[in-house]
Amino acid sequence: MHEGLPPDGELPPGLVSPAQDGLLRVLYSPDDEVLAEFRRWEAGVALDDLDSGCYRLYPALYHRLRTLAPDHPFLGRMKGLFRRALYRNQLLFRWAREVLGRLRAARIDCIVLKGAALVRSIGFSAGFRPMADVDLLVRPRDARRAMEVADVRFRTVLDDVAATEAHLHLRHGLSVMDEREFEIDLHWRLAGAWAAGEDPDAPFWETAEAIDLQGEPALTLGPTELLYHVLVHGLAWNAVPVVRWVSDALGILEAEGGRVDWGRLVRLAARYRQRPAVRVALSHLVHRFGAPVPPAVLAALAPPYAASELAGFAVRTRPWASPIALEEAMVLTAARLPELERRLPGRRRLVYLPDRMATPRAMAWIRSLGADHLCEFAATAPLMAEARRRIVESAQWQRRFDGAEGALFRLDLFHDVPGGGRTPVYARVGRTEDGKWAIRTFATSLGDWPRGAVVLRLDATMGFLQTSILSLENAMPQPFLPTWPGFVAAAVAPTLPAPPPMVR
């Protein structure tokens, strides 16, 4: 056990539910123990009221039980889910085949990833592995052209220069969805958004193998790389735990275990700073399911780890809304800024953080980055209460902004920055989804709206260092920050003064 990691064999809290864990034990128990495990499991759950992570395993459960318990009353429901998965996967593969054909016509190499790769590479029946998307990998140099030819739905990003730039430089890929809620996920950085170098995915391309998807030629990952990707992608927190990675990894080891190059797997984990994730995942497979992983592999993946490896593991495996530790922010930023500067040299930087993180140490660190800051105040903050009072009681509010969503005020207030300095306070007025008025208040060192600047968001692990590029009116490609169409005007306009004292 290492500080920040779970004990051997266990997963971080929240990465598997009790119902999911029991179902996996049913799926991977010895044949003579399956029925007993199943009866124990079903006694503690409602078979028709489980989370989506369990339902995605139901076709595999049907495969396991159809001969062992052919008269079970729920078997028909599981068979229906198998047939539905088989039908929908064929429709999804048809769309993917069309995309692959367009990429091939444009001479763009493509690797099929994850579910579709597992189905075609190791013999999974398409009905036993439900899918909602097909993941495809192209090289970074081909990413823009791939979006142009793959599907017209990518136009929503390509038609916005800032959005395109943000995706190409700061993301690992982009998804599009059709009217059936199928997705094509186009990746151009399989090793992660922050993997360094011009061609960080070279190891995945070196060992890629030929397959076909409904008659369309393509490539898939070699067994070692396929296992690596399943482990790293699977070991991440989700609102509904996604444990299908366990089934996928065990399937790879059963079908292709003799072809897995364990030394290469260890080297991949070290190269991409994923040793904690790979070791935790493999340890769980060994202790919980008896996976045939050589002990020397777990030893080679053991601590000590670099600080950036531990911080990255912590961020990926904690709930999305968990507070971020400043130490984690500093470590990961230091690891990622050189690559950011290589991709987007000379860009202004803006750090977005909640007021609870605006400590003297944090502000000093932000200044050391040469960055501006934007600090948003919680609803309970005194400055927020004062901003609300001034806006609600101001005659200017009634005269100029009544009914104008997105109205921005510069207030006659200042935020005393921890560690020195004062920054002006702004408030944005808008409506919530239920139609009520809402106010967001923030202070910033910005004097103008820095179009093209890079934003580092420090308020939640889901968005942590998932950087954005600021367009003229908001943050692209996702609204990580409040949008302020009037920021430039508000910055130079007269401030909204405090309302006159009430006469009693």
C-alpha positions as CSV (number, residue, x, y, z in Angstrom):
1,M,0.0,0.0,0.0
2,H,1.2,3.5,-0.9
3,E,0.0,6.8,0.4
4,G,-2.9,7.9,-1.8
5,L,-3.5,4.4,-3.2
6,P,-5.9,1.7,-2.0
7,P,-4.7,-1.5,-0.5
8,D,-3.6,-4.3,-2.9
9,G,-6.6,-5.8,-4.6
10,E,-9.0,-2.9,-3.9
11,L,-10.2,0.0,-6.0
12,P,-10.5,3.6,-5.0
13,P,-13.9,4.4,-3.3
14,G,-16.8,4.8,-5.7
15,L,-15.2,2.9,-8.7
16,V,-17.4,-0.1,-8.2
17,S,-20.8,-0.6,-6.5
18,P,-21.7,-3.6,-4.3
19,A,-24.2,-4.8,-6.9
20,Q,-21.6,-4.5,-9.7
21,D,-19.0,-6.3,-7.6
22,G,-21.4,-9.2,-6.9
23,L,-22.4,-9.4,-10.6
24,L,-18.8,-9.6,-11.7
25,R,-18.2,-12.4,-9.2
26,V,-21.1,-14.3,-10.8
27,L,-19.6,-13.8,-14.2
28,Y,-16.2,-15.0,-13.3
29,S,-16.7,-17.7,-10.8
30,P,-15.8,-21.3,-11.7
31,D,-18.6,-23.2,-13.5
32,D,-19.5,-25.3,-10.4
33,E,-19.9,-22.1,-8.3
34,V,-21.8,-19.9,-10.7
35,L,-25.4,-20.8,-9.6
36,A,-24.6,-20.4,-5.9
37,E,-23.0,-17.1,-6.5
38,F,-25.9,-16.0,-8.6
39,R,-28.5,-17.0,-6.0
40,R,-26.5,-15.1,-3.3
41,W,-26.3,-12.0,-5.6
42,E,-29.9,-11.9,-6.7
43,A,-31.2,-12.3,-3.2
44,G,-29.7,-8.9,-2.4
45,V,-30.7,-6.9,-5.5
46,A,-33.8,-6.1,-7.6
47,L,-32.9,-7.5,-11.0
48,D,-35.1,-5.0,-12.8
49,D,-33.8,-1.9,-10.8
50,L,-30.1,-1.8,-11.2
51,D,-27.7,0.9,-12.5
52,S,-26.6,1.1,-16.1
53,G,-23.2,-0.4,-15.2
54,C,-25.0,-3.6,-14.3
55,Y,-27.3,-3.6,-17.2
56,R,-24.3,-3.4,-19.6
57,L,-23.2,-6.7,-18.1
58,Y,-26.6,-8.4,-18.5
59,P,-25.9,-9.8,-21.9
60,A,-22.7,-11.5,-20.5
61,L,-24.8,-12.8,-17.6
62,Y,-27.3,-14.3,-20.1
63,H,-24.3,-16.0,-21.8
64,R,-23.2,-17.5,-18.5
65,L,-26.7,-18.6,-17.3
66,R,-28.5,-19.8,-20.4
67,T,-27.3,-23.3,-20.0
68,L,-26.9,-23.4,-16.2
69,A,-30.3,-21.9,-15.3
70,P,-32.4,-22.1,-18.5
71,D,-35.7,-21.9,-16.5
72,H,-34.8,-18.8,-14.5
73,P,-37.7,-16.3,-14.9
74,F,-35.5,-13.4,-15.6
75,L,-33.5,-15.1,-18.4
76,G,-36.0,-13.9,-21.0
77,R,-35.3,-10.3,-20.0
78,M,-31.6,-10.9,-20.3
79,K,-32.0,-12.5,-23.7
80,G,-33.9,-9.5,-24.8
81,L,-31.1,-7.2,-23.7
82,F,-28.6,-9.4,-25.6
83,R,-30.7,-9.2,-28.8
84,R,-31.1,-5.4,-28.4
85,A,-27.4,-5.0,-28.0
86,L,-26.7,-7.2,-31.1
87,Y,-29.2,-5.1,-33.2
88,R,-28.0,-1.7,-32.0
89,N,-24.3,-2.7,-32.4
90,Q,-24.9,-3.7,-36.0
91,L,-26.5,-0.2,-36.7
92,L,-23.6,1.5,-34.9
93,F,-21.0,-0.5,-36.9
94,R,-22.7,0.4,-40.1
95,W,-22.2,4.1,-39.3
96,A,-18.6,3.5,-38.2
97,R,-18.0,1.6,-41.5
98,E,-19.1,4.6,-43.4
99,V,-16.8,6.8,-41.4
100,L,-13.9,4.4,-41.9
101,G,-14.5,4.4,-45.7
102,R,-14.4,8.2,-45.8
103,L,-11.1,8.2,-43.8
104,R,-9.6,5.5,-46.1
105,A,-10.6,7.5,-49.2
106,A,-8.8,10.5,-47.7
107,R,-5.7,8.3,-47.1
108,I,-6.0,8.8,-43.3
109,D,-4.9,5.8,-41.2
110,C,-7.3,4.8,-38.4
111,I,-7.2,2.5,-35.5
112,V,-10.5,1.1,-34.1
113,L,-10.5,1.2,-30.3
114,K,-12.3,-0.2,-27.2
115,G,-15.6,-2.0,-27.8
116,A,-15.5,-2.5,-31.5
117,A,-11.9,-3.5,-31.3
118,L,-12.7,-6.1,-28.6
119,V,-15.5,-7.5,-30.7
120,R,-13.3,-7.9,-33.8
121,S,-10.0,-8.6,-32.1
122,I,-10.7,-11.2,-29.5
123,G,-13.9,-12.8,-30.7
124,F,-16.5,-11.2,-28.4
125,S,-20.0,-11.5,-29.8
126,A,-21.4,-8.1,-30.6
127,G,-24.5,-9.0,-28.6
128,F,-22.6,-9.7,-25.4
129,R,-20.8,-6.3,-25.4
130,P,-23.4,-3.4,-25.6
131,M,-22.0,-0.2,-27.1
132,A,-23.2,3.3,-27.6
133,D,-20.2,4.6,-29.5
134,V,-17.3,3.6,-31.7
135,D,-13.9,5.0,-30.9
136,L,-11.5,5.7,-33.7
137,L,-7.9,7.0,-33.5
138,V,-6.0,9.1,-36.1
139,R,-2.7,10.8,-35.8
140,P,-2.6,14.4,-34.5
141,R,-1.4,15.7,-37.9
142,D,-4.5,14.2,-39.5
143,A,-7.0,15.4,-36.9
144,R,-8.4,18.4,-38.6
145,R,-8.7,16.7,-42.0
146,A,-10.3,13.6,-40.3
147,M,-13.0,15.8,-38.8
148,E,-13.6,17.4,-42.2
149,V,-14.3,14.1,-43.9
150,A,-15.5,11.8,-41.2
151,D,-19.0,13.2,-40.6
152,V,-20.9,16.4,-41.2
153,R,-21.7,16.7,-37.5
154,F,-18.1,17.8,-36.8
155,R,-18.9,21.0,-38.6
156,T,-20.2,22.6,-35.4
157,V,-16.6,22.7,-34.2
158,L,-14.8,23.2,-37.5
159,D,-16.9,26.3,-38.3
160,D,-15.7,28.0,-35.1
161,V,-11.9,28.8,-35.3
162,A,-11.5,29.1,-31.6
163,A,-13.3,25.8,-30.9
164,T,-11.3,24.0,-33.6
165,E,-8.0,25.3,-32.2
166,A,-9.0,24.4,-28.6
167,H,-9.9,20.9,-29.6
168,L,-6.8,20.3,-31.8
169,H,-4.3,21.6,-29.3
170,L,-5.9,21.0,-25.9
171,R,-8.1,17.9,-26.2
172,H,-7.6,14.2,-26.9
173,G,-10.5,14.0,-29.3
174,L,-14.1,14.9,-30.1
175,S,-17.4,13.1,-30.1
176,V,-20.5,13.5,-32.3
177,M,-23.9,12.0,-31.8
178,D,-26.6,11.1,-34.3
179,E,-30.4,11.1,-33.9
180,R,-30.3,7.5,-32.5
181,E,-27.9,8.7,-29.7
182,F,-25.0,6.7,-31.2
183,E,-21.6,8.4,-31.0
184,I,-18.5,8.4,-33.0
185,D,-15.5,9.3,-30.8
186,L,-12.6,10.6,-32.9
187,H,-9.4,10.5,-30.9
188,W,-6.0,12.0,-31.9
189,R,-4.2,11.5,-28.6
190,L,-4.8,8.1,-27.2
191,A,-2.0,8.5,-24.6
192,G,-3.9,11.4,-23.1
193,A,-4.4,15.1,-23.8
194,W,-1.1,16.0,-22.2
195,A,1.2,13.3,-23.6
196,A,4.3,15.1,-24.7
197,G,5.8,15.2,-28.2
198,E,4.8,15.5,-31.8
199,D,3.7,11.8,-32.0
200,P,3.0,10.6,-28.5
201,D,1.0,7.7,-29.7
202,A,3.8,6.1,-31.8
203,P,3.9,2.9,-29.6
204,F,0.2,2.2,-30.4
205,W,0.8,2.6,-34.1
206,E,3.9,0.4,-34.1
207,T,2.1,-2.7,-33.1
208,A,-1.4,-2.1,-34.7
209,E,-2.9,-5.1,-36.5
210,A,-5.3,-5.3,-39.4
211,I,-9.0,-6.1,-38.9
212,D,-12.2,-5.4,-40.8
213,L,-15.4,-3.9,-39.5
214,Q,-18.3,-5.2,-41.5
215,G,-16.1,-5.6,-44.5
216,E,-14.3,-2.2,-44.1
217,P,-10.5,-2.6,-43.6
218,A,-9.1,-0.9,-40.5
219,L,-6.5,-1.3,-37.8
220,T,-6.8,-2.3,-34.1
221,L,-4.4,-2.1,-31.2
222,G,-2.1,-5.0,-30.5
223,P,-3.1,-7.1,-27.4
224,T,-0.6,-5.4,-25.1
225,E,-1.8,-1.9,-26.1
226,L,-5.4,-3.0,-26.0
227,L,-5.1,-4.2,-22.4
228,Y,-3.2,-1.1,-21.4
229,H,-5.9,1.2,-22.9
230,V,-8.7,-0.8,-21.2
231,L,-7.0,-0.6,-17.8
232,V,-6.2,3.1,-17.9
233,H,-9.5,4.2,-19.5
234,G,-11.5,2.1,-17.1
235,L,-9.9,3.2,-13.9
236,A,-11.6,6.6,-13.6
237,W,-14.4,7.9,-11.5
238,N,-17.9,8.2,-13.0
239,A,-21.2,9.2,-11.5
240,V,-22.4,5.6,-12.3
241,P,-19.4,3.3,-11.9
242,V,-18.3,1.8,-15.2
243,V,-16.9,-1.6,-14.4
244,R,-17.1,-3.1,-17.9
245,W,-13.4,-2.6,-18.1
246,V,-13.0,-5.6,-15.7
247,S,-14.9,-7.8,-18.1
248,D,-13.0,-6.4,-21.1
249,A,-9.6,-6.9,-19.4
250,L,-10.4,-10.5,-18.4
251,G,-11.6,-11.2,-21.9
252,I,-8.3,-10.0,-23.4
253,L,-6.3,-12.1,-20.9
254,E,-8.4,-15.2,-21.7
255,A,-8.2,-14.8,-25.5
256,E,-4.9,-13.1,-26.0
257,G,-3.0,-13.6,-22.8
258,G,-0.2,-15.5,-24.5
259,R,0.5,-12.5,-26.8
260,V,0.6,-9.8,-24.0
261,D,4.1,-8.4,-23.7
262,W,4.2,-7.7,-20.0
263,G,7.5,-5.8,-20.1
264,R,6.1,-3.6,-22.8
265,L,3.0,-3.0,-20.7
266,V,5.2,-1.8,-17.8
267,R,7.1,0.5,-20.2
268,L,3.9,2.0,-21.5
269,A,2.7,2.7,-18.0
270,A,6.0,4.4,-17.1
271,R,6.1,6.4,-20.4
272,Y,2.7,7.8,-19.9
273,R,2.9,8.3,-16.1
274,Q,0.1,5.7,-15.5
275,R,1.9,3.2,-13.3
276,P,-0.4,3.7,-10.3
277,A,-3.5,3.2,-12.4
278,V,-2.2,0.1,-14.2
279,R,-0.9,-1.5,-11.0
280,V,-4.2,-0.8,-9.0
281,A,-6.2,-2.3,-11.9
282,L,-4.1,-5.3,-12.4
283,S,-3.9,-5.9,-8.6
284,H,-7.7,-5.9,-8.5
285,L,-7.9,-8.4,-11.3
286,V,-5.5,-10.7,-9.6
287,H,-6.9,-10.6,-6.1
288,R,-10.6,-10.5,-7.0
289,F,-10.7,-12.7,-10.1
290,G,-7.5,-14.7,-10.2
291,A,-6.2,-13.0,-13.4
292,P,-3.0,-14.6,-14.8
293,V,-0.7,-11.6,-14.2
294,P,2.9,-12.4,-13.4
295,P,3.9,-11.3,-9.9
296,A,7.0,-9.6,-11.4
297,V,4.7,-7.2,-13.3
298,L,3.1,-5.9,-10.2
299,A,6.5,-5.6,-8.6
300,A,7.8,-3.6,-11.6
301,L,4.8,-1.3,-11.3
302,A,5.2,-0.8,-7.5
303,P,6.2,2.6,-5.8
304,P,7.9,4.9,-5.6
305,Y,5.9,7.1,-8.0
306,A,6.6,10.6,-9.3
307,A,4.5,13.3,-7.6
308,S,2.8,14.0,-11.0
309,E,1.8,10.3,-11.3
310,L,0.1,10.3,-7.9
311,A,-1.6,13.6,-8.5
312,G,-2.9,12.5,-11.9
313,F,-4.2,9.2,-10.4
314,A,-5.9,11.1,-7.5
315,V,-7.7,13.5,-9.9
316,R,-8.9,10.8,-12.2
317,T,-10.3,8.5,-9.5
318,R,-12.0,11.0,-7.2
319,P,-15.6,12.3,-7.6
320,W,-15.8,15.1,-10.1
321,A,-16.9,17.8,-7.7
322,S,-14.2,17.0,-5.1
323,P,-12.0,19.9,-4.0
324,I,-8.6,20.1,-5.6
325,A,-5.6,20.3,-3.4
326,L,-3.3,23.2,-4.3
327,E,-0.3,20.9,-4.2
328,E,-1.9,18.7,-6.9
329,A,-2.6,21.8,-9.0
330,M,1.0,23.0,-8.8
331,V,2.5,19.5,-9.6
332,L,0.3,18.8,-12.6
333,T,0.6,22.3,-13.9
334,A,4.4,22.1,-13.8
335,A,4.3,18.8,-15.6
336,R,1.9,20.1,-18.3
337,L,3.0,23.7,-19.0
338,P,6.0,22.8,-21.1
339,E,3.8,20.8,-23.5
340,L,1.2,23.6,-23.5
341,E,3.9,26.1,-24.4
342,R,5.1,23.9,-27.2
343,R,1.7,23.6,-28.7
344,L,0.5,27.2,-28.1
345,P,3.6,29.4,-27.6
346,G,3.3,32.8,-26.1
347,R,-0.4,32.6,-25.1
348,R,-1.7,34.6,-22.2
349,R,-2.8,32.5,-19.3
350,L,-5.8,32.9,-17.1
351,V,-6.4,30.8,-13.9
352,Y,-10.0,30.3,-12.9
353,L,-10.6,29.4,-9.2
354,P,-13.3,29.6,-6.5
355,D,-12.8,32.0,-3.7
356,R,-12.1,29.1,-1.2
357,M,-8.9,28.4,-3.1
358,A,-7.8,32.0,-3.3
359,T,-5.2,31.7,-0.5
360,P,-2.0,33.8,-0.4
361,R,0.0,30.8,-1.5
362,A,-2.3,30.1,-4.4
363,M,-2.3,33.7,-5.6
364,A,1.5,33.9,-5.3
365,W,1.7,30.7,-7.5
366,I,-0.6,32.2,-10.1
367,R,1.6,35.3,-10.3
368,S,4.6,33.1,-10.7
369,L,3.0,31.6,-13.8
370,G,2.7,35.1,-15.3
371,A,-1.1,34.5,-15.3
372,D,-4.1,36.6,-14.6
373,H,-6.7,35.3,-12.2
374,L,-10.5,35.1,-12.1
375,C,-11.9,34.3,-8.7
376,E,-15.6,33.5,-8.5
377,F,-17.4,33.9,-5.1
378,A,-19.6,31.3,-3.4
379,A,-23.3,32.2,-2.8
380,T,-22.5,32.6,0.9
381,A,-19.5,34.9,0.5
382,P,-19.9,38.5,1.9
383,L,-18.9,40.1,-1.4
384,M,-21.7,38.1,-3.1
385,A,-24.3,39.3,-0.7
386,E,-23.2,42.9,-1.1
387,A,-23.2,42.6,-4.9
388,R,-26.7,41.2,-4.9
389,R,-27.9,44.0,-2.6
390,R,-26.4,46.7,-4.9
391,I,-27.8,45.2,-8.1
392,V,-31.3,44.6,-6.7
393,E,-31.6,48.0,-5.1
394,S,-30.0,50.0,-8.0
395,A,-32.1,52.3,-10.1
396,Q,-29.7,51.4,-13.0
397,W,-30.7,47.8,-12.7
398,Q,-34.4,48.7,-13.1
399,R,-33.7,51.2,-15.9
400,R,-31.1,49.5,-18.0
401,F,-31.1,45.8,-17.4
402,D,-34.5,44.6,-16.4
403,G,-35.2,41.6,-18.6
404,A,-31.7,41.6,-20.2
405,E,-30.2,38.2,-19.6
406,G,-26.4,38.1,-19.4
407,A,-26.2,41.7,-18.2
408,L,-22.8,42.4,-16.7
409,F,-22.1,45.0,-13.9
410,R,-18.9,46.4,-12.7
411,L,-19.4,47.2,-9.1
412,D,-17.9,49.9,-6.9
413,L,-16.4,47.1,-4.9
414,F,-12.9,45.6,-4.7
415,H,-11.5,42.2,-3.7
416,D,-8.5,42.4,-1.5
417,V,-6.3,39.8,-3.1
418,P,-4.6,37.5,-0.6
419,G,-0.9,38.3,-0.6
420,G,-1.4,41.9,-1.8
421,G,-3.3,43.9,-4.4
422,R,-7.0,44.7,-5.1
423,T,-9.1,43.7,-8.0
424,P,-12.4,45.1,-9.2
425,V,-15.6,43.0,-8.6
426,Y,-18.1,42.2,-11.4
427,A,-21.5,40.5,-11.4
428,R,-23.3,38.8,-14.1
429,V,-27.1,38.6,-14.1
430,G,-29.0,35.8,-15.8
431,R,-31.8,33.3,-15.4
432,T,-31.7,29.7,-14.1
433,E,-33.4,26.8,-15.9
434,D,-36.5,27.4,-13.9
435,G,-36.7,31.1,-15.0
436,K,-35.5,32.7,-11.8
437,W,-32.9,35.4,-11.7
438,A,-29.5,34.5,-10.6
439,I,-26.3,36.5,-9.9
440,R,-22.7,35.3,-10.3
441,T,-20.0,37.5,-8.8
442,F,-16.3,37.4,-9.5
443,A,-13.1,39.5,-9.2
444,T,-10.4,39.5,-11.8
445,S,-7.0,41.0,-12.6
446,L,-8.0,41.2,-16.3
447,G,-8.2,44.6,-17.8
448,D,-9.4,43.4,-21.1
449,W,-10.9,40.2,-22.5
450,P,-7.9,38.2,-23.6
451,R,-9.1,36.5,-26.8
452,G,-6.9,33.5,-27.5
453,A,-5.7,33.1,-23.9
454,V,-5.5,29.7,-22.3
455,V,-7.7,29.1,-19.3
456,L,-6.6,26.7,-16.5
457,R,-9.7,25.7,-14.4
458,L,-9.0,24.8,-10.8
459,D,-12.5,24.4,-9.3
460,A,-13.3,20.7,-9.9
461,T,-11.5,17.6,-10.8
462,M,-13.8,17.0,-13.8
463,G,-12.5,20.2,-15.4
464,F,-9.1,20.4,-13.8
465,L,-6.6,21.5,-16.4
466,Q,-8.9,20.6,-19.1
467,T,-7.9,23.9,-20.6
468,S,-9.9,26.2,-22.9
469,I,-9.1,28.9,-25.3
470,L,-11.1,32.1,-24.8
471,S,-13.0,33.4,-27.8
472,L,-14.4,36.9,-27.9
473,E,-17.4,36.2,-25.8
474,N,-16.9,33.0,-23.9
475,A,-14.7,30.1,-23.1
476,M,-14.4,27.5,-25.8
477,P,-15.2,24.8,-26.5
478,Q,-17.2,24.2,-23.3
479,P,-18.6,26.9,-21.0
480,F,-16.2,26.3,-18.1
481,L,-16.4,30.0,-17.2
482,P,-19.4,32.3,-17.0
483,T,-19.9,34.0,-20.4
484,W,-19.6,37.8,-20.4
485,P,-20.6,39.3,-23.7
486,G,-20.2,42.8,-22.2
487,F,-16.9,42.3,-20.4
488,V,-14.9,44.8,-22.4
489,A,-17.7,47.4,-22.3
490,A,-18.2,46.8,-18.6
491,A,-14.5,47.2,-17.9
492,V,-14.4,50.7,-19.3
493,A,-18.0,51.8,-18.4
494,P,-18.8,53.7,-15.2
495,T,-19.1,51.5,-12.2
496,L,-22.4,50.7,-10.6
497,P,-22.3,52.6,-7.4
498,A,-23.8,51.5,-4.1
499,P,-27.5,52.4,-3.8
500,P,-28.3,55.3,-1.5
501,P,-29.1,54.4,2.1
502,M,-32.7,53.6,2.8
503,V,-34.7,56.3,4.6
504,R,-36.7,54.9,7.4
